[in-house]
């Protein structure tokens, strides 16, 4: 039987729990969870000792599942408030962008893994922009993506060109 490290046994389950609660039907609980989730992820102590593969695991097991759940077409049924889930999607897009940029220098040394993660982030942001076609969410995500690294500048160009759909607002 494989023995899990302290990080895998303690920190990762907490992050995954905050991720799950960030899509909770209770608006207050959901917003509290996503705020704490982001605060923990951006805290210098949280992943200070984490290895680069562990940072990728946080994206794969905590951040991406949250975004995927918020992209579910039936998720809006959980909150009767008309702006409930769109507001959560906006907060989740902020979390995704901030965490990605915060750990950028840690992720960039492995160009292949970084490129895969980068494309997943762009795909999720594209999905969030088009899930309910709200002008505010589209414009916020568009501005955030402008702060992302350009291929060949911060990150070596090692992947085929992929079209990012133009949003006409």
Buried (B, 14 or more C-beta within 10 A) or exposed (E): EEEEEEBEEEBBEBBBEBBBBBBBEEBEEBBBBBBBBBEBBBEEEBBEEBEBEBBBBBBEBBBBBBBEBBBEEEBBEBBEEEEBBBBBBBBBBBBBBBBBBBBBEBBBEBBEBBBEBBEBBBBBBBBBBBBEEBEEBBEBBBEBBEEBBEBEEEBEEEBEEEEEEEBEE
